[in-house]
Amino acid sequence: MNTSSTQSTSGQTPANTERVYRVRRSDLPLSCPTPDMALWNSHPRVYLPIEKTGRAKCPYCGADYILEDH
């Protein structure tokens, strides 16, 4: 997954800090927050259907996901 945010001291990306996330097919299945995000201060994990359109929006935080190799 490609984001511009920095990693926390635990090595995980802080959850829900970006508005747009670019993902690849190798990142599927897509969930928000993603597996490499810290979950302690986030919403429940939800899986997002991105395969057909190449785009998905999280219903909890509003983050947009774009599938780069659609």
Summary of the structure (lengths in Angstrom):
residues: 70
radius of gyration: 11.3
end to end distance: 14.1
largest distance: 35.8
contacts: 168
relative contact order: 0.27
helix: 4%
strand: 29%
